[in-house]
Amino acid sequence: MSMQVELHEIEAAARDYGASAYVLVSSNSGPPRVTHSPVAFADGELIVTVGRRAAAELAVNPAFSVLWPATASQSMSLIVDGTVVGSVDADGGEVRLAPSGAVRHRPAAG
């Protein structure tokens, strides 16, 4: 089960999960890259930090997802999809991301 989160509600929703999340970046050469990063917000965009390999993948394919897993106080994960804003430094570092959609998603029953 999932519940849509409006773009203007992402920052407030993310506060309930903590200051860091997993950044998932597509890879043309194998599995996705996953980086754990602090997440900041400015002007409706997310600001995350990535390493060289994730930066290289984002330069080729600017699509991303950010995942805040379910916690003891939050029964649903928060997942945000979007694209990179501006350029990506080949050495990694801060990247600005524009969200295009977000959902709260309940973990599968196990």
GUTIMAR-670140 format. One record per residue: y, z, x of N, C-alpha, C, O in turn. Coordinates in nm, 2 decimals. Each point is the difference from the previous one (the first is absolute). Example, Ala and Ser with C-alpha at 12.3 -4.5 7.8 and 13.67 -1.06 7.14 Angstrom:
// residues 2
{n.north->-0.57&n.up->0.78&n.east->1.32&ca.north->0.12&ca.up->0.00&ca.east->-0.09&c.north->0.12&c.up->0.00&c.east->0.09&o.north->0.00&o.up->0.07&o.east->0.10}
{n.north->0.11&n.up->-0.14&n.east->-0.14&ca.north->0.11&ca.up->0.00&ca.east->0.09&c.north->0.11&c.up->0.08&c.east->-0.08&o.north->0.11&o.up->0.01&o.east->0.05}
This chain:
// residues 110
{n.north->-0.12&n.up->0.00&n.east->0.08&ca.north->0.12&ca.up->0.00&ca.east->-0.08&c.north->0.12&c.up->0.00&c.east->0.09&o.north->0.01&o.up->0.07&o.east->0.10}
{n.north->0.09&n.up->-0.15&n.east->-0.14&ca.north->0.13&ca.up->0.00&ca.east->0.08&c.north->0.12&c.up->0.00&c.east->-0.10&o.north->-0.01&o.up->-0.04&o.east->-0.11}
{n.north->0.12&n.up->0.10&n.east->0.16&ca.north->0.12&ca.up->0.00&ca.east->-0.08&c.north->0.11&c.up->-0.06&c.east->0.09&o.north->0.02&o.up->0.04&o.east->0.11}
{n.north->0.05&n.up->-0.14&n.east->-0.17&ca.north->0.11&ca.up->-0.06&ca.east->0.07&c.north->0.11&c.up->0.09&c.east->0.03&o.north->0.04&o.up->0.09&o.east->-0.08}
{n.north->0.02&n.up->-0.10&n.east->0.20&ca.north->0.12&ca.up->0.08&ca.east->0.04&c.north->0.11&c.up->-0.10&c.east->0.01&o.north->-0.01&o.up->-0.10&o.east->0.08}
{n.north->0.12&n.up->0.12&n.east->-0.15&ca.north->0.12&ca.up->-0.09&ca.east->0.01&c.north->0.06&c.up->0.01&c.east->0.14&o.north->-0.01&o.up->0.10&o.east->0.06}
{n.north->0.06&n.up->-0.21&n.east->-0.01&ca.north->0.06&ca.up->-0.01&ca.east->0.13&c.north->0.10&c.up->0.11&c.east->0.03&o.north->0.00&o.up->0.06&o.east->0.11}
{n.north->0.08&n.up->-0.03&n.east->-0.21&ca.north->0.11&ca.up->0.10&ca.east->0.02&c.north->-0.06&c.up->0.14&c.east->0.00&o.north->0.08&o.up->0.10&o.east->0.03}
{n.north->-0.21&n.up->-0.08&n.east->-0.06&ca.north->-0.06&ca.up->0.13&ca.east->0.00&c.north->-0.09&c.up->0.03&c.east->0.12&o.north->-0.05&o.up->0.11&o.east->0.01}
{n.north->0.04&n.up->-0.21&n.east->0.08&ca.north->-0.09&ca.up->0.01&ca.east->0.11&c.north->0.04&c.up->0.12&c.east->0.09&o.north->-0.09&o.up->0.08&o.east->0.04}
{n.north->0.21&n.up->-0.07&n.east->0.00&ca.north->0.05&ca.up->0.10&ca.east->0.09&c.north->-0.03&c.up->0.14&c.east->-0.06&o.north->-0.05&o.up->0.09&o.east->0.08}
{n.north->0.08&n.up->-0.07&n.east->-0.20&ca.north->-0.02&ca.up->0.13&ca.east->-0.06&c.north->-0.15&c.up->0.03&c.east->-0.01&o.north->-0.04&o.up->0.11&o.east->0.02}
{n.north->-0.04&n.up->-0.21&n.east->-0.06&ca.north->-0.15&ca.up->0.02&ca.east->0.00&c.north->-0.05&c.up->0.03&c.east->0.13&o.north->-0.09&o.up->0.09&o.east->0.01}
{n.north->0.13&n.up->-0.15&n.east->0.10&ca.north->-0.05&ca.up->0.02&ca.east->0.13&c.north->0.03&c.up->0.14&c.east->0.05&o.north->-0.08&o.up->0.06&o.east->0.08}
{n.north->0.19&n.up->0.00&n.east->-0.12&ca.north->0.03&ca.up->0.14&ca.east->0.04&c.north->-0.11&c.up->0.10&c.east->-0.03&o.north->-0.02&o.up->0.10&o.east->0.07}
{n.north->-0.05&n.up->-0.13&n.east->-0.18&ca.north->-0.11&ca.up->0.09&ca.east->-0.04&c.north->-0.12&c.up->-0.01&c.east->0.09&o.north->-0.09&o.up->0.09&o.east->-0.01}
{n.north->0.08&n.up->-0.19&n.east->0.10&ca.north->-0.11&ca.up->-0.02&ca.east->0.08&c.north->0.02&c.up->0.04&c.east->0.15&o.north->-0.09&o.up->0.01&o.east->0.08}
{n.north->0.21&n.up->0.02&n.east->-0.04&ca.north->0.03&ca.up->0.03&ca.east->0.14&c.north->0.08&c.up->-0.11&c.east->0.07&o.north->0.02&o.up->-0.11&o.east->-0.06}
{n.north->0.01&n.up->0.14&n.east->0.18&ca.north->0.09&ca.up->-0.09&ca.east->0.08&c.north->-0.07&c.up->-0.11&c.east->0.07&o.north->0.07&o.up->-0.08&o.east->0.07}
{n.north->-0.20&n.up->0.07&n.east->-0.07&ca.north->-0.07&ca.up->-0.10&ca.east->0.07&c.north->-0.11&c.up->-0.07&c.east->-0.09&o.north->-0.04&o.up->0.06&o.east->-0.10}
{n.north->0.00&n.up->-0.18&n.east->0.14&ca.north->-0.09&ca.up->-0.07&ca.east->-0.08&c.north->-0.08&c.up->-0.10&c.east->0.09&o.north->0.04&o.up->-0.01&o.east->0.12}
{n.north->-0.13&n.up->-0.06&n.east->-0.17&ca.north->-0.08&ca.up->-0.11&ca.east->0.07&c.north->0.07&c.up->-0.13&c.east->-0.03&o.north->0.02&o.up->-0.04&o.east->-0.11}
{n.north->0.01&n.up->-0.04&n.east->0.22&ca.north->0.06&ca.up->-0.13&ca.east->-0.02&c.north->-0.12&c.up->-0.10&c.east->0.03&o.north->-0.06&o.up->0.01&o.east->0.11}
{n.north->0.03&n.up->-0.10&n.east->-0.20&ca.north->-0.10&ca.up->-0.10&ca.east->0.01&c.north->0.06&c.up->-0.13&c.east->0.02&o.north->0.08&o.up->-0.05&o.east->-0.08}
{n.north->-0.12&n.up->-0.02&n.east->0.19&ca.north->0.05&ca.up->-0.13&ca.east->0.03&c.north->-0.11&c.up->-0.10&c.east->0.01&o.north->-0.11&o.up->0.03&o.east->0.06}
{n.north->0.12&n.up->-0.15&n.east->-0.12&ca.north->-0.10&ca.up->-0.10&ca.east->0.00&c.north->-0.02&c.up->-0.05&c.east->0.14&o.north->0.10&o.up->-0.01&o.east->0.08}
{n.north->-0.22&n.up->-0.03&n.east->-0.04&ca.north->-0.03&ca.up->-0.06&ca.east->0.13&c.north->-0.07&c.up->-0.13&c.east->-0.02&o.north->-0.09&o.up->-0.01&o.east->-0.09}
{n.north->0.13&n.up->-0.09&n.east->0.16&ca.north->-0.07&ca.up->-0.13&ca.east->0.00&c.north->-0.13&c.up->0.00&c.east->0.08&o.north->-0.08&o.up->-0.09&o.east->-0.01}
{n.north->0.06&n.up->0.19&n.east->0.09&ca.north->-0.11&ca.up->0.00&ca.east->0.10&c.north->-0.10&c.up->0.11&c.east->-0.03&o.north->-0.09&o.up->0.03&o.east->0.09}
{n.north->0.09&n.up->0.03&n.east->-0.21&ca.north->-0.10&ca.up->0.10&ca.east->-0.02&c.north->0.05&c.up->0.09&c.east->-0.11&o.north->0.07&o.up->-0.04&o.east->-0.09}
{n.north->-0.12&n.up->0.17&n.east->0.09&ca.north->0.04&ca.up->0.09&ca.east->-0.10&c.north->0.15&c.up->0.03&c.east->0.00&o.north->0.06&o.up->-0.02&o.east->0.10}
{n.north->-0.01&n.up->0.08&n.east->-0.21&ca.north->0.14&ca.up->0.03&ca.east->0.00&c.north->0.03&c.up->0.11&c.east->0.11&o.north->-0.08&o.up->0.08&o.east->0.03}
{n.north->0.21&n.up->-0.08&n.east->0.01&ca.north->0.04&ca.up->0.11&ca.east->0.09&c.north->0.05&c.up->0.12&c.east->-0.09&o.north->0.07&o.up->-0.03&o.east->-0.10}
{n.north->-0.10&n.up->0.15&n.east->0.14&ca.north->0.04&ca.up->0.11&ca.east->-0.07&c.north->0.07&c.up->0.10&c.east->0.10&o.north->-0.05&o.up->0.03&o.east->0.10}
{n.north->0.17&n.up->0.01&n.east->-0.14&ca.north->0.08&ca.up->0.08&ca.east->0.08&c.north->0.05&c.up->0.12&c.east->-0.08&o.north->0.05&o.up->-0.02&o.east->-0.11}
{n.north->-0.05&n.up->0.14&n.east->0.16&ca.north->0.05&ca.up->0.11&ca.east->-0.06&c.north->0.15&c.up->0.02&c.east->0.05&o.north->0.02&o.up->0.01&o.east->0.12}
{n.north->0.07&n.up->0.00&n.east->-0.22&ca.north->0.14&ca.up->0.00&ca.east->0.04&c.north->0.09&c.up->0.09&c.east->-0.08&o.north->-0.03&o.up->0.02&o.east->-0.12}
{n.north->0.13&n.up->0.03&n.east->0.18&ca.north->0.10&ca.up->0.07&ca.east->-0.09&c.north->0.07&c.up->-0.11&c.east->-0.09&o.north->0.00&o.up->-0.12&o.east->0.05}
{n.north->0.04&n.up->0.15&n.east->-0.17&ca.north->0.06&ca.up->-0.10&ca.east->-0.09&c.north->0.14&c.up->0.06&c.east->-0.04&o.north->0.01&o.up->0.11&o.east->-0.05}
{n.north->0.09&n.up->-0.19&n.east->0.08&ca.north->0.14&ca.up->0.03&ca.east->-0.05&c.north->0.04&c.up->-0.10&c.east->-0.10&o.north->-0.06&o.up->-0.11&o.east->-0.01}
{n.north->0.17&n.up->0.14&n.east->-0.06&ca.north->0.05&ca.up->-0.09&ca.east->-0.10&c.north->0.15&c.up->-0.03&c.east->0.02&o.north->0.07&o.up->0.10&o.east->0.04}
{n.north->-0.03&n.up->-0.22&n.east->-0.06&ca.north->0.14&ca.up->-0.03&ca.east->0.01&c.north->0.03&c.up->-0.13&c.east->-0.09&o.north->-0.06&o.up->-0.10&o.east->0.02}
{n.north->0.15&n.up->0.11&n.east->-0.11&ca.north->0.04&ca.up->-0.11&ca.east->-0.08&c.north->-0.11&c.up->-0.07&c.east->-0.07&o.north->-0.01&o.up->-0.12&o.east->-0.01}
{n.north->-0.09&n.up->0.20&n.east->-0.04&ca.north->-0.11&ca.up->-0.05&ca.east->-0.07&c.north->-0.11&c.up->-0.06&c.east->0.08&o.north->-0.10&o.up->-0.05&o.east->-0.05}
{n.north->0.11&n.up->0.06&n.east->0.19&ca.north->-0.10&ca.up->-0.05&ca.east->0.09&c.north->-0.07&c.up->0.12&c.east->0.07&o.north->0.05&o.up->0.11&o.east->0.00}
{n.north->-0.17&n.up->-0.14&n.east->0.04&ca.north->-0.08&ca.up->0.10&ca.east->0.08&c.north->0.02&c.up->-0.03&c.east->0.15&o.north->0.01&o.up->-0.12&o.east->0.03}
{n.north->0.00&n.up->0.22&n.east->0.05&ca.north->0.01&ca.up->-0.01&ca.east->0.14&c.north->-0.12&c.up->0.07&c.east->0.06&o.north->-0.02&o.up->0.12&o.east->-0.01}
{n.north->-0.07&n.up->-0.20&n.east->0.09&ca.north->-0.12&ca.up->0.05&ca.east->0.06&c.north->0.00&c.up->-0.03&c.east->0.15&o.north->0.09&o.up->-0.09&o.east->0.04}
{n.north->-0.17&n.up->0.15&n.east->0.03&ca.north->-0.02&ca.up->-0.03&ca.east->0.14&c.north->-0.14&c.up->-0.06&c.east->0.03&o.north->-0.10&o.up->0.06&o.east->-0.04}
{n.north->0.10&n.up->-0.17&n.east->0.11&ca.north->-0.13&ca.up->-0.07&ca.east->0.03&c.north->-0.01&c.up->-0.02&c.east->0.15&o.north->0.11&o.up->-0.01&o.east->0.07}
{n.north->-0.23&n.up->-0.02&n.east->-0.02&ca.north->-0.02&ca.up->-0.03&ca.east->0.14&c.north->0.00&c.up->-0.15&c.east->0.02&o.north->0.03&o.up->-0.08&o.east->-0.09}
{n.north->-0.05&n.up->0.04&n.east->0.22&ca.north->0.01&ca.up->-0.14&ca.east->0.04&c.north->-0.10&c.up->-0.09&c.east->-0.08&o.north->0.04&o.up->-0.11&o.east->-0.05}
{n.north->-0.16&n.up->0.15&n.east->0.03&ca.north->-0.10&ca.up->-0.08&ca.east->-0.07&c.north->0.04&c.up->-0.02&c.east->-0.15&o.north->-0.01&o.up->-0.11&o.east->-0.05}
{n.north->0.05&n.up->0.21&n.east->-0.02&ca.north->0.04&ca.up->-0.01&ca.east->-0.14&c.north->0.13&c.up->-0.08&c.east->-0.01&o.north->0.01&o.up->-0.08&o.east->-0.09}
{n.north->0.08&n.up->0.10&n.east->0.19&ca.north->0.12&ca.up->-0.08&ca.east->0.00&c.north->-0.03&c.up->-0.15&c.east->0.02&o.north->0.06&o.up->-0.08&o.east->-0.07}
{n.north->-0.16&n.up->0.05&n.east->0.15&ca.north->-0.03&ca.up->-0.14&ca.east->0.02&c.north->-0.06&c.up->-0.06&c.east->-0.13&o.north->0.03&o.up->-0.12&o.east->-0.03}
{n.north->-0.11&n.up->0.20&n.east->-0.04&ca.north->-0.06&ca.up->-0.05&ca.east->-0.13&c.north->0.11&c.up->-0.02&c.east->-0.10&o.north->0.00&o.up->-0.10&o.east->-0.08}
{n.north->0.09&n.up->0.19&n.east->0.07&ca.north->0.11&ca.up->-0.01&ca.east->-0.09&c.north->0.09&c.up->-0.12&c.east->0.02&o.north->0.06&o.up->-0.05&o.east->-0.09}
{n.north->-0.04&n.up->0.02&n.east->0.22&ca.north->0.08&ca.up->-0.12&ca.east->0.03&c.north->-0.07&c.up->-0.13&c.east->-0.05&o.north->0.07&o.up->-0.09&o.east->-0.03}
{n.north->-0.20&n.up->0.09&n.east->0.02&ca.north->-0.07&ca.up->-0.12&ca.east->-0.05&c.north->-0.01&c.up->0.01&c.east->-0.15&o.north->0.02&o.up->-0.10&o.east->-0.07}
{n.north->-0.06&n.up->0.22&n.east->0.02&ca.north->-0.01&ca.up->0.01&ca.east->-0.15&c.north->0.07&c.up->0.13&c.east->-0.04&o.north->-0.04&o.up->0.11&o.east->0.03}
{n.north->0.16&n.up->-0.13&n.east->-0.09&ca.north->0.09&ca.up->0.12&ca.east->-0.02&c.north->-0.04&c.up->0.09&c.east->-0.12&o.north->0.07&o.up->0.09&o.east->-0.04}
{n.north->-0.19&n.up->-0.12&n.east->-0.02&ca.north->-0.05&ca.up->0.08&ca.east->-0.12&c.north->-0.05&c.up->0.13&c.east->0.06&o.north->-0.06&o.up->0.01&o.east->0.11}
{n.north->0.07&n.up->0.10&n.east->-0.19&ca.north->-0.05&ca.up->0.13&ca.east->0.04&c.north->-0.03&c.up->0.08&c.east->-0.13&o.north->0.03&o.up->-0.04&o.east->-0.11}
{n.north->-0.10&n.up->0.15&n.east->0.14&ca.north->-0.02&ca.up->0.11&ca.east->-0.11&c.north->0.02&c.up->0.13&c.east->0.07&o.north->-0.03&o.up->0.02&o.east->0.12}
{n.north->0.08&n.up->0.07&n.east->-0.19&ca.north->0.01&ca.up->0.14&ca.east->0.05&c.north->-0.07&c.up->0.09&c.east->-0.10&o.north->0.01&o.up->-0.01&o.east->-0.12}
{n.north->-0.10&n.up->0.10&n.east->0.17&ca.north->-0.08&ca.up->0.08&ca.east->-0.08&c.north->0.02&c.up->0.15&c.east->0.03&o.north->-0.01&o.up->0.04&o.east->0.12}
{n.north->0.05&n.up->0.03&n.east->-0.22&ca.north->0.00&ca.up->0.15&ca.east->0.01&c.north->-0.13&c.up->0.04&c.east->-0.08&o.north->0.00&o.up->-0.01&o.east->-0.12}
{n.north->-0.10&n.up->0.07&n.east->0.19&ca.north->-0.12&ca.up->0.04&ca.east->-0.07&c.north->0.02&c.up->0.11&c.east->-0.10&o.north->0.10&o.up->0.08&o.east->0.01}
{n.north->-0.19&n.up->-0.07&n.east->-0.10&ca.north->0.00&ca.up->0.12&ca.east->-0.10&c.north->-0.01&c.up->0.13&c.east->0.08&o.north->-0.06&o.up->0.00&o.east->0.11}
{n.north->0.12&n.up->0.10&n.east->-0.16&ca.north->0.01&ca.up->0.13&ca.east->0.07&c.north->-0.05&c.up->0.11&c.east->-0.10&o.north->-0.04&o.up->-0.03&o.east->-0.11}
{n.north->0.04&n.up->0.15&n.east->0.16&ca.north->-0.04&ca.up->0.11&ca.east->-0.09&c.north->0.09&c.up->0.01&c.east->-0.12&o.north->-0.04&o.up->0.04&o.east->-0.10}
{n.north->0.17&n.up->-0.07&n.east->0.13&ca.north->0.10&ca.up->0.01&ca.east->-0.11&c.north->0.02&c.up->-0.13&c.east->-0.08&o.north->0.06&o.up->0.00&o.east->-0.10}
{n.north->-0.11&n.up->-0.11&n.east->0.16&ca.north->0.02&ca.up->-0.13&ca.east->-0.07&c.north->-0.14&c.up->-0.07&c.east->-0.02&o.north->-0.07&o.up->-0.03&o.east->0.10}
{n.north->0.03&n.up->0.02&n.east->-0.22&ca.north->-0.14&ca.up->-0.05&ca.east->-0.02&c.north->-0.01&c.up->-0.16&c.east->0.01&o.north->-0.11&o.up->-0.05&o.east->0.00}
{n.north->0.23&n.up->-0.01&n.east->0.02&ca.north->0.00&ca.up->-0.15&ca.east->0.01&c.north->0.06&c.up->-0.04&c.east->0.14&o.north->0.10&o.up->0.07&o.east->0.04}
{n.north->-0.15&n.up->-0.17&n.east->0.02&ca.north->0.07&ca.up->-0.06&ca.east->0.12&c.north->0.12&c.up->-0.08&c.east->-0.04&o.north->0.01&o.up->-0.04&o.east->-0.12}
{n.north->0.08&n.up->0.03&n.east->0.21&ca.north->0.12&ca.up->-0.09&ca.east->-0.03&c.north->-0.01&c.up->-0.12&c.east->0.10&o.north->-0.02&o.up->0.02&o.east->0.12}
{n.north->0.02&n.up->-0.14&n.east->-0.18&ca.north->-0.02&ca.up->-0.12&ca.east->0.08&c.north->0.13&c.up->-0.09&c.east->-0.02&o.north->0.03&o.up->-0.03&o.east->-0.12}
{n.north->0.03&n.up->-0.01&n.east->0.23&ca.north->0.12&ca.up->-0.09&ca.east->-0.01&c.north->-0.03&c.up->-0.13&c.east->0.07&o.north->-0.04&o.up->0.01&o.east->0.12}
{n.north->0.07&n.up->-0.12&n.east->-0.18&ca.north->-0.02&ca.up->-0.13&ca.east->0.06&c.north->0.14&c.up->-0.06&c.east->0.02&o.north->0.10&o.up->0.03&o.east->-0.07}
{n.north->-0.09&n.up->-0.12&n.east->0.18&ca.north->0.13&ca.up->-0.07&ca.east->0.02&c.north->0.00&c.up->-0.09&c.east->0.12&o.north->-0.10&o.up->-0.04&o.east->0.05}
{n.north->0.22&n.up->0.01&n.east->0.00&ca.north->0.02&ca.up->-0.08&ca.east->0.11&c.north->0.10&c.up->0.05&c.east->0.10&o.north->0.08&o.up->0.09&o.east->-0.04}
{n.north->-0.09&n.up->-0.13&n.east->0.17&ca.north->0.10&ca.up->0.04&ca.east->0.10&c.north->0.13&c.up->-0.06&c.east->-0.03&o.north->0.02&o.up->-0.11&o.east->-0.05}
{n.north->0.09&n.up->0.19&n.east->0.08&ca.north->0.13&ca.up->-0.04&ca.east->-0.01&c.north->0.06&c.up->-0.02&c.east->0.14&o.north->-0.01&o.up->0.09&o.east->0.08}
{n.north->0.06&n.up->-0.21&n.east->-0.05&ca.north->0.05&ca.up->-0.02&ca.east->0.14&c.north->-0.11&c.up->-0.03&c.east->0.10&o.north->-0.11&o.up->-0.05&o.east->-0.04}
{n.north->0.15&n.up->0.07&n.east->0.16&ca.north->-0.10&ca.up->-0.04&ca.east->0.11&c.north->-0.08&c.up->0.13&c.east->0.04&o.north->0.04&o.up->0.11&o.east->-0.03}
{n.north->-0.15&n.up->-0.14&n.east->0.10&ca.north->-0.08&ca.up->0.11&ca.east->0.05&c.north->0.00&c.up->-0.01&c.east->0.16&o.north->-0.03&o.up->-0.11&o.east->0.05}
{n.north->0.06&n.up->0.22&n.east->0.01&ca.north->0.00&ca.up->0.00&ca.east->0.15&c.north->-0.14&c.up->-0.01&c.east->0.05&o.north->-0.09&o.up->0.07&o.east->-0.05}
{n.north->0.06&n.up->-0.16&n.east->0.14&ca.north->-0.13&ca.up->-0.02&ca.east->0.05&c.north->-0.06&c.up->0.12&c.east->0.07&o.north->-0.13&o.up->0.01&o.east->0.01}
{n.north->0.21&n.up->0.08&n.east->0.03&ca.north->-0.05&ca.up->0.13&ca.east->0.07&c.north->-0.03&c.up->0.11&c.east->-0.11&o.north->-0.04&o.up->0.11&o.east->0.04}
{n.north->0.06&n.up->-0.14&n.east->-0.17&ca.north->-0.02&ca.up->0.10&ca.east->-0.10&c.north->0.13&c.up->0.08&c.east->-0.02&o.north->0.10&o.up->-0.04&o.east->0.05}
{n.north->-0.12&n.up->0.14&n.east->-0.13&ca.north->0.12&ca.up->0.09&ca.east->-0.03&c.north->0.03&c.up->0.00&c.east->-0.15&o.north->-0.10&o.up->-0.03&o.east->-0.08}
{n.north->0.22&n.up->0.06&n.east->0.04&ca.north->0.03&ca.up->0.01&ca.east->-0.14&c.north->0.00&c.up->-0.14&c.east->-0.06&o.north->0.05&o.up->-0.10&o.east->0.05}
{n.north->-0.10&n.up->0.09&n.east->-0.17&ca.north->0.00&ca.up->-0.12&ca.east->-0.08&c.north->0.04&c.up->0.04&c.east->-0.14&o.north->-0.03&o.up->0.10&o.east->-0.06}
{n.north->0.12&n.up->-0.19&n.east->0.00&ca.north->0.05&ca.up->0.02&ca.east->-0.14&c.north->-0.09&c.up->-0.08&c.east->-0.09&o.north->-0.03&o.up->-0.12&o.east->0.03}
{n.north->-0.01&n.up->0.18&n.east->-0.14&ca.north->-0.09&ca.up->-0.06&ca.east->-0.10&c.north->0.07&c.up->0.00&c.east->-0.13&o.north->0.04&o.up->0.10&o.east->-0.05}
{n.north->-0.05&n.up->-0.22&n.east->-0.02&ca.north->0.05&ca.up->-0.01&ca.east->-0.14&c.north->-0.12&c.up->0.01&c.east->-0.09&o.north->-0.08&o.up->-0.09&o.east->0.00}
{n.north->0.08&n.up->0.19&n.east->-0.09&ca.north->-0.11&ca.up->0.01&ca.east->-0.09&c.north->0.00&c.up->-0.10&c.east->-0.11&o.north->0.11&o.up->-0.04&o.east->-0.05}
{n.north->-0.22&n.up->-0.02&n.east->0.01&ca.north->-0.01&ca.up->-0.09&ca.east->-0.11&c.north->-0.08&c.up->0.06&c.east->-0.12&o.north->0.01&o.up->-0.06&o.east->-0.11}
{n.north->-0.08&n.up->0.16&n.east->0.13&ca.north->-0.07&ca.up->0.07&ca.east->-0.11&c.north->-0.06&c.up->0.13&c.east->0.05&o.north->-0.02&o.up->0.02&o.east->0.12}
{n.north->-0.02&n.up->0.06&n.east->-0.21&ca.north->-0.06&ca.up->0.13&ca.east->0.03&c.north->-0.08&c.up->0.05&c.east->-0.11&o.north->0.03&o.up->-0.02&o.east->-0.12}
{n.north->-0.14&n.up->0.09&n.east->0.15&ca.north->-0.08&ca.up->0.07&ca.east->-0.10&c.north->-0.05&c.up->0.13&c.east->0.05&o.north->-0.01&o.up->0.03&o.east->0.12}
{n.north->-0.01&n.up->0.06&n.east->-0.22&ca.north->-0.08&ca.up->0.12&ca.east->0.03&c.north->-0.14&c.up->-0.03&c.east->-0.04&o.north->-0.02&o.up->-0.05&o.east->-0.11}
{n.north->-0.08&n.up->0.08&n.east->0.19&ca.north->-0.14&ca.up->-0.04&ca.east->-0.02&c.north->-0.09&c.up->0.11&c.east->0.01&o.north->0.00&o.up->0.07&o.east->0.10}
{n.north->-0.08&n.up->-0.05&n.east->-0.20&ca.north->-0.10&ca.up->0.11&ca.east->0.00&c.north->-0.12&c.up->-0.03&c.east->0.09&o.north->-0.05&o.up->-0.12&o.east->-0.01}
{n.north->0.01&n.up->0.21&n.east->0.10&ca.north->-0.12&ca.up->-0.03&ca.east->0.08&c.north->-0.12&c.up->-0.03&c.east->-0.08&o.north->-0.02&o.up->0.06&o.east->-0.11}
{n.north->-0.07&n.up->-0.14&n.east->0.16&ca.north->-0.12&ca.up->-0.03&ca.east->-0.07&c.north->-0.09&c.up->0.12&c.east->-0.02&o.north->0.00&o.up->0.09&o.east->0.09}
{n.north->-0.07&n.up->-0.07&n.east->-0.20&ca.north->-0.09&ca.up->0.11&ca.east->-0.02&c.north->-0.12&c.up->-0.01&c.east->0.10&o.north->-0.05&o.up->-0.11&o.east->0.02}
{n.north->0.02&n.up->0.22&n.east->0.04&ca.north->-0.11&ca.up->-0.01&ca.east->0.10&c.north->-0.10&c.up->0.10&c.east->-0.03&o.north->-0.10&o.up->0.01&o.east->0.07}
